[in-house]
Amino acid sequence: MKIPARYSHILFGALLSLIMVTIISGTVVLITQGYDADFFKHWLKGFATAWPIAFPTVLFVAPFVRKVVAKITA
């Protein structure tokens, strides 16, 4: 099953934000609290807090960033 191309910007935003938030929330939890028995619980809480903010932010900011990059590149 393929997703229609008209949804590609939403899928792009979802995947990009998912990957970024997974890496960043895990890194922040590891640095601030260390690796212990509750690491994954804290990581999931951080992820669940950040992803609902990151996803719409990426959808909103990505078109602007693409325009800026198009203007400053040859």
C-alpha positions in Angstrom: 0.0 0.0 0.0 1.3 3.4 -1.0 0.3 6.7 0.5 -0.8 9.3 -2.1 1.8 11.9 -3.0 -0.4 14.7 -1.9 0.3 13.6 1.7 4.1 13.5 1.2 4.7 16.8 3.2 2.8 15.4 6.2 4.7 12.1 6.0 8.0 13.9 5.7 7.2 16.1 8.7 6.0 13.1 10.7 9.1 11.0 10.0 11.6 13.8 10.4 10.1 14.9 13.7 9.8 11.3 14.9 13.5 10.6 14.3 14.7 14.0 15.7 12.6 13.8 18.8 13.6 10.1 19.5 17.3 11.0 19.3 17.2 14.3 21.1 14.9 13.2 23.9 17.0 10.1 24.5 20.2 12.2 24.5 18.8 14.7 26.9 17.5 12.1 29.3 20.8 10.2 29.2 22.8 13.4 29.9 20.5 14.8 32.6 19.5 11.6 34.4 21.9 8.9 33.3 21.2 5.4 32.4 19.3 3.6 35.1 16.3 1.3 35.5 13.8 4.1 34.7 15.7 5.4 31.6 13.2 4.1 29.0 10.2 5.4 31.1 11.8 8.9 31.2 12.7 8.7 27.6 9.1 7.8 26.6 7.8 10.6 28.7 10.2 13.1 27.1 9.3 11.8 23.7 5.5 12.0 24.4 5.9 15.6 25.6 8.1 16.8 22.7 6.7 15.1 19.6 3.3 16.8 19.6 5.2 20.1 19.6 7.8 19.0 17.0 5.5 17.6 14.4 3.4 20.7 13.7 6.5 22.8 14.1 8.2 20.9 11.3 5.1 21.1 9.1 5.0 24.9 9.6 8.7 25.6 9.4 9.8 23.3 6.5 8.3 25.3 3.6 10.0 28.4 4.9 13.4 26.7 5.3 13.1 25.2 1.8 12.5 28.8 0.4 15.5 30.2 2.3 17.7 27.3 1.1 16.6 27.8 -2.5 17.5 31.5 -2.3 20.9 31.0 -0.9 22.0 28.1 -3.0 22.9 28.0 -6.7 
